[in-house]
Amino acid sequence: MATSVYFNNQNAKQEQLLLEDLIIESIKNHGVDVYYLPRRSQSSTDELFGDDPVKMYDTAIKIEVYLETFQDYEGNKEFFSKFGLEVQETARLCIARRTFEKYIMKLFPTSHHTPKEGDLLYLPTQYKLMEIKFVEDEKNFFQLGRDSKNPYMYGLTVEAFKYNGESLS
């Protein structure tokens, strides 16, 4: 049987805004406050390795996120590798798209349209500095269609930050 012609939610802008408002409200109610530290460059990109040799984190913006893995960190925890003892702590977070635009894109309109790999998050409740390793920009399955405003939220996979001479001020 085909879907009803009377309920077409794929192009309903008001329904999409309602769903986004509900996502933002649930993150505000059940989320945690973190500080988002966008990565900036102090030098040009290294042509040989394709990396930025001197990273700088000089801005911290308070923003709310939803902690998906709230009981314990994931990952391999502690294990011995050929380089010695390694501690890998990863977690998954969600951030609303409109919240990200409101706080981060306003300050960095040219460089930060989505959360970027390499940016940092400081979790004050655990005194942890986490690095964004992966950004999932299709976190939800677009229940009400896909338009230019989607996705409603971003899924972030973060890992404990390993300091390597970056400038933190």
Helices and strands as residue ranges (DSSP letters): H 13-30, E 32-37, E 40-41, E 55-57, E 61-67, E 74-81, E 84-96, H 97-100, I 101-105, H 106-107, E 120-123, E 128-136, E 153-160, E 167-168
